[in-house]
Amino acid sequence: MAKVKIEPRGNVAILRLDNGLKNPAGRELVEDMSVALETVKRNCDGMVLAGGDRFFCIGLNLPELIHYNRSEMADFWHKFNEVTMNLYTLPLPTASAVAGHAPAVGTIWTLCCDYRIAAEGKKLFGLLEVKLGVPTPFPTVLMLRQAVSDHIANDVMYFGEMFGPEKAKEIHLIHDICPQAEVEEKALSWVTTLAARPRHALAAMKDLRTEEIRVRYERNFKAWNELFLDCWFNEKTRPLLTKAAEKF
């Protein structure tokens, strides 16, 4: 798992994205993330998702994905959303420790976790997809509407603006803010506390919380994936994606 590291901390683990400075999510990182989540599920009682100090995750690896044909992109997009759902429904207490910028996929995977904490200062969140000509991923739409109010979710997705930790906490996207040096330890403390409780009871409660979104995803993901792909390969979208890829 070259792009994702598992760092044991007693009976819990830090799952660390380790794909260079910006941690872009391409095929290899997504595949490694899938394997890592299964490993944690089998062997641990809790998990903290972390990235780097400058970037938690910048988003999709556009310089890689821009060259995929529709079949290749369809395969990747299905795997990406499956990993997102597996993270969201992981039957363990989970926390995201966001020490760096977390736009796009960074915000998406932060949303998947039960407890979300970010470093203070200029750390950026946001769902930028609309500015690139694609819709917010289907499971993310459902998770965002569960986490924040409906009208705030609309603003976050429709405008695609970036915002800092204070705004993220105000709208309930994250739970807390602390100095960067304390982010991972605070997330570990929260997860460790819950990991000491009966696992079967926590898993049952989490299943109840995530069931509605899981069922809606399983029922509708094929149609929504095709809609995303239609937008991804739209002639008006391609120049926007190409321009964004040049900034990596």
Backbone as CSV, one residue per row, in Angstrom:
resi,resn,N_x,N_y,N_z,CA_x,CA_y,CA_z,C_x,C_y,C_z
1,MET,0.854,-1.202,0.000,0.000,0.000,0.000,0.889,1.250,0.000
2,ALA,1.472,1.540,-1.152,2.455,2.613,-1.242,1.859,3.996,-0.978
3,LYS,0.574,4.198,-1.287,-0.026,5.521,-1.195,-0.821,5.743,0.094
4,VAL,-1.019,4.697,0.872,-1.745,4.789,2.146,-0.985,3.983,3.185
5,LYS,-0.726,4.589,4.321,0.004,3.917,5.391,-0.925,3.650,6.572
6,ILE,-0.751,2.499,7.206,-1.466,2.181,8.437,-0.486,2.274,9.591
7,GLU,-0.766,3.165,10.533,0.114,3.395,11.679,-0.623,2.966,12.946
8,PRO,-0.275,1.800,13.519,-0.976,1.309,14.711,-0.762,2.228,15.919
9,ARG,-1.825,2.434,16.666,-1.787,3.159,17.942,-2.617,2.360,18.942
10,GLY,-2.025,1.299,19.484,-2.778,0.410,20.355,-3.818,-0.330,19.541
11,ASN,-5.067,-0.263,19.994,-6.140,-0.977,19.285,-6.802,-0.125,18.202
12,VAL,-6.265,1.081,17.962,-6.765,1.908,16.863,-5.615,2.163,15.886
13,ALA,-5.924,2.791,14.762,-4.899,3.030,13.752,-5.088,4.397,13.123
14,ILE,-3.957,4.992,12.735,-3.996,6.152,11.863,-3.860,5.644,10.432
15,LEU,-4.805,6.000,9.597,-4.751,5.685,8.173,-4.281,6.962,7.481
16,ARG,-3.030,6.935,6.988,-2.435,8.173,6.489,-2.310,8.162,4.962
17,LEU,-2.909,9.150,4.322,-2.728,9.339,2.893,-1.290,9.779,2.652
18,ASP,-0.598,9.099,1.748,0.836,9.332,1.580,1.196,9.316,0.090
19,ASN,0.624,10.268,-0.641,0.817,10.343,-2.090,1.437,11.681,-2.473
20,GLY,2.605,11.960,-1.910,3.272,13.214,-2.214,2.730,14.381,-1.419
21,LEU,3.192,15.567,-1.775,2.847,16.769,-1.021,1.348,17.031,-0.971
22,LYS,0.652,16.845,-2.119,-0.752,17.248,-2.205,-1.734,16.097,-2.042
23,ASN,-1.264,14.869,-1.991,-2.137,13.704,-1.804,-3.298,13.636,-2.799
24,PRO,-3.048,13.763,-4.100,-4.155,13.653,-5.066,-4.696,12.230,-5.112
25,ALA,-5.983,12.114,-5.339,-6.649,10.810,-5.356,-6.754,10.304,-6.785
26,GLY,-5.857,9.402,-7.140,-5.915,8.720,-8.421,-6.178,7.244,-8.211
27,ARG,-5.981,6.464,-9.256,-6.306,5.037,-9.190,-5.533,4.318,-8.075
28,GLU,-4.231,4.550,-7.997,-3.432,3.803,-7.038,-3.808,4.145,-5.603
29,LEU,-3.998,5.432,-5.306,-4.375,5.807,-3.944,-5.732,5.217,-3.579
30,VAL,-6.687,5.266,-4.498,-8.020,4.722,-4.220,-7.952,3.215,-3.985
31,GLU,-7.187,2.510,-4.791,-7.053,1.070,-4.600,-6.379,0.751,-3.264
32,ASP,-5.340,1.510,-2.916,-4.664,1.301,-1.631,-5.585,1.640,-0.466
33,MET,-6.399,2.669,-0.642,-7.362,3.052,0.390,-8.367,1.922,0.617
34,SER,-8.819,1.288,-0.442,-9.770,0.186,-0.324,-9.181,-0.960,0.493
35,VAL,-7.948,-1.333,0.191,-7.277,-2.420,0.920,-7.065,-2.021,2.379
36,ALA,-6.631,-0.797,2.606,-6.356,-0.338,3.969,-7.613,-0.338,4.831
37,LEU,-8.732,0.094,4.274,-9.983,0.104,5.035,-10.393,-1.309,5.448
38,GLU,-10.222,-2.274,4.560,-10.534,-3.661,4.899,-9.613,-4.175,5.985
39,THR,-8.341,-3.805,5.942,-7.377,-4.219,6.967,-7.746,-3.647,8.322
40,VAL,-8.075,-2.361,8.342,-8.481,-1.718,9.598,-9.769,-2.342,10.126
41,LYS,-10.705,-2.595,9.246,-11.983,-3.197,9.648,-11.770,-4.536,10.351
42,ARG,-10.822,-5.333,9.860,-10.563,-6.663,10.436,-9.769,-6.603,11.733
43,ASN,-8.875,-5.625,11.847,-7.863,-5.701,12.897,-7.901,-4.608,13.947
44,CYS,-8.725,-3.596,13.769,-8.692,-2.452,14.683,-10.080,-2.163,15.247
45,ASP,-10.097,-1.369,16.311,-11.357,-0.976,16.946,-11.710,0.484,16.696
46,GLY,-10.871,1.181,15.947,-11.136,2.576,15.629,-10.083,3.080,14.662
47,MET,-10.369,4.218,14.012,-9.457,4.709,12.975,-9.471,6.228,12.893
48,VAL,-8.291,6.800,12.691,-8.133,8.230,12.393,-7.613,8.348,10.973
49,LEU,-8.289,9.144,10.145,-7.844,9.409,8.780,-7.052,10.706,8.785
50,ALA,-5.816,10.640,8.290,-4.932,11.805,8.292,-4.242,11.939,6.944
51,GLY,-3.700,13.128,6.696,-2.927,13.374,5.490,-1.631,14.054,5.855
52,GLY,-1.225,15.030,5.057,-0.001,15.761,5.344,-0.277,17.077,6.035
53,ASP,0.796,17.764,6.430,0.654,19.037,7.124,0.232,20.164,6.188
54,ARG,0.578,20.056,4.897,0.177,21.106,3.950,-1.116,20.747,3.228
55,PHE,-1.251,19.478,2.876,-2.471,19.022,2.212,-2.964,17.727,2.856
56,PHE,-4.204,17.770,3.332,-4.887,16.535,3.721,-5.140,15.721,2.456
57,CYS,-5.763,16.353,1.455,-5.943,15.785,0.112,-6.428,16.910,-0.782
58,ILE,-5.766,17.119,-1.905,-6.116,18.228,-2.786,-7.357,17.946,-3.622
59,GLY,-7.654,16.664,-3.845,-8.788,16.314,-4.693,-8.416,15.197,-5.643
60,LEU,-9.182,15.046,-6.708,-8.885,14.032,-7.711,-7.565,14.348,-8.413
61,ASN,-6.860,13.296,-8.819,-5.597,13.458,-9.527,-5.891,13.777,-11.002
62,LEU,-6.213,15.029,-11.258,-6.647,15.433,-12.598,-5.600,15.182,-13.679
63,PRO,-4.302,15.411,-13.436,-3.338,15.124,-14.500,-3.340,13.661,-14.939
64,GLU,-3.725,12.766,-14.043,-3.853,11.350,-14.397,-5.203,11.075,-15.058
65,LEU,-6.262,11.527,-14.433,-7.615,11.140,-14.853,-8.058,11.812,-16.146
66,ILE,-7.500,12.959,-16.480,-7.915,13.688,-17.672,-7.648,12.877,-18.944
67,HIS,-6.738,11.913,-18.859,-6.378,11.114,-20.030,-7.184,9.814,-20.144
68,TYR,-8.032,9.522,-19.163,-8.821,8.293,-19.212,-9.927,8.399,-20.265
69,ASN,-10.189,7.285,-20.943,-11.381,7.237,-21.784,-12.594,6.963,-20.898
70,ARG,-13.767,6.920,-21.488,-14.986,6.793,-20.670,-15.013,5.490,-19.884
71,SER,-14.594,4.401,-20.495,-14.595,3.114,-19.806,-13.639,3.124,-18.623
72,GLU,-12.459,3.672,-18.814,-11.469,3.749,-17.730,-11.958,4.663,-16.610
73,MET,-12.554,5.791,-16.979,-13.048,6.724,-15.970,-14.239,6.133,-15.228
74,ALA,-15.099,5.395,-15.931,-16.246,4.756,-15.279,-15.771,3.769,-14.217
75,ASP,-14.751,2.995,-14.541,-14.207,2.035,-13.585,-13.615,2.743,-12.379
76,PHE,-12.839,3.801,-12.632,-12.262,4.555,-11.522,-13.344,5.192,-10.666
77,TRP,-14.340,5.805,-11.320,-15.358,6.551,-10.568,-16.181,5.622,-9.676
78,HIS,-16.469,4.434,-10.183,-17.178,3.458,-9.362,-16.332,3.077,-8.144
79,LYS,-15.044,2.818,-8.346,-14.163,2.442,-7.229,-14.021,3.580,-6.226
80,PHE,-13.918,4.812,-6.734,-13.800,5.957,-5.827,-15.028,6.079,-4.933
81,ASN,-16.213,5.980,-5.511,-17.434,6.108,-4.717,-17.634,4.919,-3.781
82,GLU,-17.197,3.734,-4.183,-17.262,2.578,-3.293,-16.365,2.784,-2.081
83,VAL,-15.162,3.310,-2.296,-14.260,3.594,-1.177,-14.867,4.649,-0.262
84,THR,-15.457,5.677,-0.858,-16.109,6.716,-0.064,-17.207,6.117,0.815
85,MET,-18.023,5.249,0.251,-19.085,4.613,1.028,-18.522,3.656,2.072
86,ASN,-17.465,2.936,1.749,-16.854,2.028,2.725,-16.281,2.797,3.906
87,LEU,-15.713,3.965,3.641,-15.213,4.802,4.730,-16.371,5.311,5.577
88,TYR,-17.421,5.759,4.936,-18.579,6.300,5.641,-19.265,5.245,6.511
89,THR,-19.348,4.007,6.038,-20.074,2.955,6.749,-19.162,2.050,7.571
90,LEU,-17.870,2.347,7.655,-16.945,1.516,8.429,-17.508,1.307,9.836
91,PRO,-17.673,0.051,10.276,-18.349,-0.210,11.553,-17.454,0.002,12.775
92,LEU,-16.746,1.104,12.765,-15.840,1.489,13.849,-15.961,2.992,14.056
93,PRO,-15.584,3.503,15.217,-15.513,4.957,15.362,-14.381,5.508,14.501
94,THR,-14.664,6.554,13.741,-13.670,7.145,12.852,-13.589,8.649,13.075
95,ALA,-12.400,9.191,12.865,-12.198,10.629,12.963,-11.282,11.073,11.838
96,SER,-11.514,12.267,11.325,-10.592,12.856,10.360,-9.767,13.915,11.078
97,ALA,-8.446,13.838,10.895,-7.514,14.797,11.488,-6.950,15.630,10.344
98,VAL,-7.518,16.799,10.127,-7.206,17.604,8.945,-6.183,18.671,9.319
99,ALA,-4.920,18.381,9.022,-3.845,19.312,9.350,-3.522,20.256,8.200
100,GLY,-3.950,19.911,6.973,-3.659,20.737,5.809,-4.916,21.032,5.001
101,HIS,-4.737,21.589,3.824,-5.871,21.931,2.967,-6.665,20.672,2.597
102,ALA,-7.975,20.821,2.504,-8.841,19.666,2.228,-9.979,20.023,1.286
103,PRO,-9.683,20.537,0.088,-10.757,20.795,-0.871,-11.194,19.501,-1.555
104,ALA,-12.362,19.533,-2.180,-12.831,18.437,-3.046,-12.787,17.098,-2.318
105,VAL,-11.966,16.150,-2.759,-11.903,14.833,-2.105,-11.524,14.971,-0.635
106,GLY,-10.704,15.956,-0.304,-10.371,16.188,1.103,-11.608,16.460,1.937
107,THR,-12.503,17.306,1.426,-13.771,17.577,2.110,-14.670,16.346,2.093
108,ILE,-14.701,15.631,0.974,-15.545,14.442,0.850,-15.168,13.395,1.884
109,TRP,-13.890,13.066,1.984,-13.474,12.019,2.925,-13.522,12.498,4.374
110,THR,-13.372,13.800,4.581,-13.588,14.338,5.933,-15.033,14.112,6.356
111,LEU,-15.964,14.385,5.445,-17.391,14.203,5.736,-17.740,12.770,6.114
112,CYS,-16.982,11.819,5.605,-17.278,10.403,5.848,-17.038,9.991,7.295
113,CYS,-16.250,10.759,8.029,-15.835,10.354,9.371,-16.817,10.830,10.444
114,ASP,-16.878,10.084,11.539,-17.817,10.393,12.622,-17.464,11.695,13.337
115,TYR,-16.166,11.914,13.522,-15.685,13.106,14.227,-14.671,13.785,13.322
116,ARG,-14.797,15.106,13.190,-13.991,15.815,12.207,-13.339,17.027,12.867
117,ILE,-12.003,17.027,12.879,-11.269,18.109,13.520,-10.232,18.657,12.552
118,ALA,-10.060,19.970,12.566,-9.133,20.618,11.645,-8.162,21.516,12.392
119,ALA,-7.011,21.735,11.769,-6.029,22.659,12.317,-6.499,24.093,12.100
120,GLU,-6.165,24.947,13.045,-6.496,26.360,12.915,-5.628,27.010,11.835
121,GLY,-6.046,28.187,11.398,-5.275,28.902,10.394,-5.862,28.741,9.002
122,LYS,-5.052,29.014,7.989,-5.516,28.990,6.609,-5.493,27.560,6.073
123,LYS,-6.518,26.794,6.407,-6.716,25.438,5.896,-8.050,25.448,5.156
124,LEU,-8.032,25.143,3.882,-9.201,25.365,3.046,-10.016,24.101,2.805
125,PHE,-11.339,24.255,2.913,-12.317,23.219,2.601,-13.153,23.707,1.419
126,GLY,-13.950,22.797,0.842,-14.891,23.183,-0.187,-15.136,22.075,-1.188
127,LEU,-16.306,22.105,-1.799,-16.666,21.175,-2.871,-16.678,21.980,-4.163
128,LEU,-15.625,21.822,-4.952,-15.358,22.697,-6.086,-15.874,22.162,-7.415
129,GLU,-16.527,21.019,-7.388,-16.842,20.298,-8.628,-17.601,21.141,-9.645
130,VAL,-18.573,21.925,-9.182,-19.406,22.691,-10.109,-18.578,23.649,-10.957
131,LYS,-17.492,24.174,-10.402,-16.639,25.089,-11.151,-15.849,24.377,-12.248
132,LEU,-15.756,23.062,-12.142,-15.056,22.264,-13.149,-16.025,21.618,-14.125
133,GLY,-17.318,21.894,-13.948,-18.303,21.384,-14.895,-18.849,20.010,-14.580
134,VAL,-18.641,19.531,-13.349,-19.177,18.228,-12.950,-19.993,18.390,-11.667
135,PRO,-20.930,17.474,-11.416,-21.725,17.562,-10.185,-20.974,16.993,-8.989
136,THR,-21.374,17.408,-7.817,-20.861,16.798,-6.593,-21.199,15.308,-6.608
137,PRO,-20.252,14.442,-6.220,-20.541,13.001,-6.231,-21.804,12.660,-5.452
138,PHE,-22.558,11.716,-5.975,-23.861,11.354,-5.413,-23.817,11.041,-3.919
139,PRO,-22.926,10.144,-3.443,-22.934,9.878,-1.999,-22.569,11.096,-1.170
140,THR,-21.727,11.979,-1.732,-21.336,13.181,-1.000,-22.514,14.119,-0.814
141,VAL,-23.361,14.236,-1.826,-24.569,15.060,-1.706,-25.402,14.587,-0.512
142,LEU,-25.579,13.290,-0.400,-26.385,12.727,0.688,-25.728,12.974,2.043
143,MET,-24.421,12.771,2.120,-23.709,12.957,3.389,-23.710,14.420,3.812
144,LEU,-23.511,15.316,2.853,-23.487,16.738,3.187,-24.830,17.187,3.724
145,ARG,-25.911,16.737,3.105,-27.239,17.134,3.570,-27.549,16.539,4.942
146,GLN,-26.905,15.430,5.288,-27.061,14.870,6.628,-26.280,15.683,7.659
147,ALA,-25.130,16.225,7.250,-24.236,16.907,8.191,-24.628,18.360,8.440
148,VAL,-25.108,19.056,7.398,-25.425,20.481,7.525,-26.868,20.695,7.089
149,SER,-27.368,21.912,7.267,-28.739,22.189,6.847,-28.847,22.143,5.329
150,ASP,-30.042,21.953,4.846,-30.253,21.778,3.410,-29.851,23.020,2.618
151,HIS,-30.220,24.201,3.115,-29.897,25.405,2.339,-28.401,25.685,2.360
152,ILE,-27.720,25.334,3.450,-26.263,25.494,3.482,-25.606,24.509,2.527
153,ALA,-26.113,23.275,2.497,-25.585,22.286,1.553,-25.701,22.798,0.121
154,ASN,-26.844,23.414,-0.200,-27.023,23.974,-1.538,-25.958,25.023,-1.848
155,ASP,-25.716,25.929,-0.898,-24.718,26.972,-1.109,-23.326,26.382,-1.313
156,VAL,-22.969,25.398,-0.476,-21.646,24.778,-0.574,-21.446,24.144,-1.947
157,MET,-22.465,23.437,-2.435,-22.333,22.730,-3.708,-22.533,23.643,-4.912
158,TYR,-23.525,24.524,-4.877,-23.856,25.337,-6.040,-22.802,26.403,-6.341
159,PHE,-22.208,26.980,-5.279,-21.234,28.048,-5.488,-19.804,27.519,-5.592
160,GLY,-19.518,26.372,-4.971,-18.201,25.770,-5.074,-17.083,26.621,-4.501
161,GLU,-17.384,27.400,-3.465,-16.381,28.291,-2.882,-15.528,27.560,-1.835
162,MET,-14.321,28.080,-1.624,-13.430,27.577,-0.577,-13.689,28.359,0.711
163,PHE,-13.521,27.696,1.852,-13.693,28.367,3.132,-12.798,27.717,4.175
164,GLY,-12.535,28.479,5.238,-11.604,28.039,6.259,-12.258,27.235,7.379
165,PRO,-11.454,26.830,8.383,-11.968,26.008,9.478,-13.086,26.660,10.274
166,GLU,-13.006,27.972,10.470,-14.037,28.638,11.267,-15.405,28.527,10.592
167,LYS,-15.438,28.755,9.280,-16.699,28.615,8.557,-17.137,27.157,8.523
168,ALA,-16.193,26.251,8.356,-16.522,24.823,8.339,-17.148,24.394,9.662
169,LYS,-16.642,24.936,10.765,-17.220,24.607,12.072,-18.588,25.277,12.244
170,GLU,-18.716,26.490,11.774,-19.987,27.225,11.895,-21.131,26.480,11.217
171,ILE,-20.859,25.874,10.063,-21.929,25.180,9.327,-22.018,23.699,9.696
172,HIS,-21.184,23.261,10.668,-21.190,21.889,11.179,-20.581,20.869,10.209
173,LEU,-19.725,21.354,9.313,-18.966,20.432,8.475,-17.895,19.732,9.301
174,ILE,-17.292,20.466,10.229,-16.351,19.872,11.178,-16.842,20.153,12.593
175,HIS,-16.257,19.423,13.547,-16.696,19.544,14.940,-15.829,20.480,15.770
176,ASP,-14.523,20.532,15.459,-13.636,21.295,16.332,-12.415,21.776,15.560
177,ILE,-11.727,22.768,16.143,-10.502,23.346,15.604,-9.476,23.393,16.726
178,CYS,-8.223,23.098,16.400,-7.175,23.188,17.409,-5.841,23.477,16.720
179,PRO,-4.779,23.771,17.476,-3.471,23.973,16.844,-3.049,22.755,16.030
180,GLN,-2.326,23.009,14.958,-1.955,21.933,14.040,-1.241,20.787,14.750
181,ALA,-0.370,21.091,15.683,0.404,20.058,16.360,-0.457,19.137,17.221
182,GLU,-1.696,19.555,17.504,-2.556,18.770,18.392,-3.658,18.014,17.653
183,VAL,-3.765,18.221,16.354,-4.898,17.679,15.604,-4.986,16.158,15.700
184,GLU,-3.904,15.470,15.400,-3.959,14.009,15.376,-4.165,13.428,16.773
185,GLU,-3.519,14.001,17.776,-3.684,13.473,19.132,-5.108,13.672,19.644
186,LYS,-5.712,14.797,19.293,-7.088,15.024,19.727,-8.031,14.050,19.032
187,ALA,-7.800,13.804,17.734,-8.616,12.827,17.015,-8.413,11.427,17.588
188,LEU,-7.167,11.073,17.889,-6.861,9.765,18.477,-7.536,9.602,19.836
189,SER,-7.534,10.651,20.636,-8.166,10.583,21.955,-9.657,10.305,21.833
190,TRP,-10.314,10.985,20.892,-11.752,10.779,20.691,-12.032,9.350,20.256
191,VAL,-11.274,8.867,19.262,-11.492,7.519,18.745,-11.171,6.468,19.810
192,THR,-10.081,6.661,20.548,-9.676,5.683,21.563,-10.736,5.555,22.652
193,THR,-11.338,6.672,23.029,-12.399,6.631,24.042,-13.556,5.753,23.583
194,LEU,-14.003,5.937,22.329,-15.118,5.137,21.826,-14.711,3.699,21.529
195,ALA,-13.456,3.499,21.135,-12.996,2.152,20.810,-12.973,1.245,22.035
196,ALA,-12.972,1.825,23.230,-12.984,1.032,24.456,-14.381,0.518,24.800
197,ARG,-15.390,0.978,24.091,-16.771,0.570,24.353,-17.133,-0.645,23.504
198,PRO,-18.209,-1.358,23.866,-18.551,-2.584,23.131,-18.699,-2.339,21.637
199,ARG,-17.887,-3.041,20.863,-17.830,-2.800,19.425,-19.158,-3.113,18.745
200,HIS,-19.825,-4.182,19.183,-21.062,-4.576,18.508,-22.149,-3.514,18.666
201,ALA,-22.176,-2.841,19.823,-23.184,-1.806,20.049,-22.902,-0.571,19.198
202,LEU,-21.630,-0.164,19.148,-21.266,0.978,18.320,-21.531,0.706,16.846
203,ALA,-21.201,-0.519,16.408,-21.420,-0.883,15.005,-22.905,-0.840,14.660
204,ALA,-23.743,-1.300,15.586,-25.187,-1.294,15.340,-25.718,0.131,15.234
205,MET,-25.251,1.020,16.106,-25.709,2.406,16.053,-25.239,3.101,14.778
206,LYS,-24.000,2.787,14.380,-23.498,3.405,13.153,-24.256,2.895,11.933
207,ASP,-24.607,1.633,11.950,-25.382,1.077,10.842,-26.737,1.770,10.733
208,LEU,-27.349,2.058,11.868,-28.622,2.772,11.856,-28.461,4.181,11.294
209,ARG,-27.348,4.835,11.643,-27.130,6.206,11.179,-26.845,6.262,9.684
210,THR,-26.160,5.271,9.172,-25.734,5.314,7.768,-26.664,4.546,6.830
211,GLU,-27.636,3.831,7.374,-28.453,2.939,6.553,-29.176,3.657,5.419
212,GLU,-29.830,4.771,5.713,-30.630,5.445,4.693,-29.767,5.850,3.506
213,ILE,-28.592,6.409,3.775,-27.716,6.827,2.691,-27.153,5.621,1.952
214,ARG,-26.802,4.579,2.671,-26.287,3.368,2.024,-27.327,2.776,1.076
215,VAL,-28.573,2.694,1.523,-29.637,2.118,0.697,-29.888,2.986,-0.536
216,ARG,-29.932,4.301,-0.359,-30.160,5.194,-1.501,-29.010,5.101,-2.500
217,TYR,-27.797,4.985,-1.990,-26.648,4.851,-2.879,-26.736,3.554,-3.683
218,GLU,-26.986,2.451,-3.009,-27.040,1.157,-3.690,-28.153,1.119,-4.736
219,ARG,-29.239,1.836,-4.475,-30.382,1.834,-5.384,-30.136,2.699,-6.624
220,ASN,-29.353,3.772,-6.476,-29.301,4.786,-7.533,-27.917,5.082,-8.104
221,PHE,-26.863,4.433,-7.597,-25.521,4.875,-7.976,-25.232,4.716,-9.471
222,LYS,-25.788,3.705,-10.137,-25.479,3.491,-11.550,-25.930,4.672,-12.406
223,ALA,-27.148,5.129,-12.171,-27.663,6.256,-12.947,-26.878,7.531,-12.656
224,TRP,-26.537,7.755,-11.379,-25.816,8.965,-11.018,-24.384,8.926,-11.525
225,ASN,-23.758,7.746,-11.543,-22.414,7.640,-12.105,-22.408,7.978,-13.586
226,GLU,-23.439,7.529,-14.304,-23.528,7.838,-15.727,-23.726,9.343,-15.946
227,LEU,-24.520,9.967,-15.093,-24.718,11.411,-15.189,-23.395,12.148,-14.961
228,PHE,-22.639,11.702,-13.963,-21.336,12.321,-13.704,-20.437,12.177,-14.933
229,LEU,-20.399,10.991,-15.515,-19.548,10.748,-16.681,-19.983,11.595,-17.880
230,ASP,-21.283,11.757,-18.060,-21.777,12.621,-19.127,-21.226,14.038,-18.961
231,CYS,-21.223,14.516,-17.725,-20.701,15.860,-17.460,-19.179,15.894,-17.616
232,TRP,-18.492,14.861,-17.139,-17.023,14.791,-17.204,-16.542,14.885,-18.652
233,PHE,-17.251,14.227,-19.566,-16.840,14.199,-20.965,-17.582,15.223,-21.833
234,ASN,-18.310,16.124,-21.196,-18.973,17.195,-21.922,-17.931,18.136,-22.546
235,GLU,-18.192,18.612,-23.738,-17.220,19.448,-24.444,-16.929,20.755,-23.718
236,LYS,-17.854,21.226,-22.901,-17.616,22.453,-22.141,-16.811,22.185,-20.862
237,THR,-16.816,20.943,-20.403,-16.107,20.581,-19.178,-14.628,20.326,-19.433
238,ARG,-14.296,19.725,-20.569,-12.913,19.308,-20.814,-11.902,20.448,-20.684
239,PRO,-12.155,21.645,-21.236,-11.184,22.734,-21.049,-11.018,23.136,-19.580
240,LEU,-12.101,23.078,-18.812,-12.024,23.425,-17.390,-11.167,22.420,-16.632
241,LEU,-11.336,21.135,-16.927,-10.536,20.102,-16.285,-9.076,20.212,-16.686
242,THR,-8.829,20.487,-17.962,-7.455,20.616,-18.450,-6.747,21.785,-17.779
243,LYS,-7.435,22.892,-17.651,-6.847,24.078,-16.991,-6.557,23.795,-15.527
244,ALA,-7.485,23.118,-14.847,-7.280,22.772,-13.439,-6.113,21.805,-13.276
245,ALA,-5.970,20.865,-14.205,-4.883,19.876,-14.132,-3.519,20.553,-14.243
246,GLU,-3.440,21.653,-14.954,-2.167,22.355,-15.131,-1.656,22.970,-13.838
247,LYS,-2.529,23.110,-12.829,-2.137,23.731,-11.561,-1.546,22.733,-10.584
248,PHE,-1.556,21.445,-10.918,-1.021,20.421,-10.004,0.509,20.454,-10.023
